[in-house]
Amino acid sequence: MIVPDDTFAAIDILCDSAVRRDCDVAEQNSYLFPSTHQSDSHVSGWHATKTVCTAAGVECKFVTATKMRHYISTRYAALDLAESQRDAFYKHMGHSSAVNHNIYQAPPAETEILRVGSVLQNFDKG
């Protein structure tokens, strides 16, 4: 799982037993994103995304699970990582390297532009 540094403080809050108790999370609920009202379940990612989109005034058709997988797969493909790290990513995403390459990530030409473009931008900066 990829956990950005700037999310640690929020995760600490989500794991705090007093906060969970105050939010009516069942004590035995071990989910990081638990449902409330003493439920044993977890929140629905799609429903949470839809709520955020609605509050932000963004049409939900622009933020879908498929589009998020395409975006993150394309960004991940541009990273210079060992194959073992890539395999862990594919497993986390629930697909293989072939599925990632042929379905989720942007077409090779777009990926090439993203990789080469960032190098060219660095040249421009001196």
Secondary structure, DSSP 8 states (H G I E B T S, - for coil): ----GGGHHHHHHHH-HHHHHHTT--TT---SSB-STT-SSB--HHHHHHHHHHHHT--GGGS-HHHHHHHHHHHHHTS---HHHHHHHHHHHTS-HHHIIIIIS--HHHHHHHHHHHHHHHHHT-
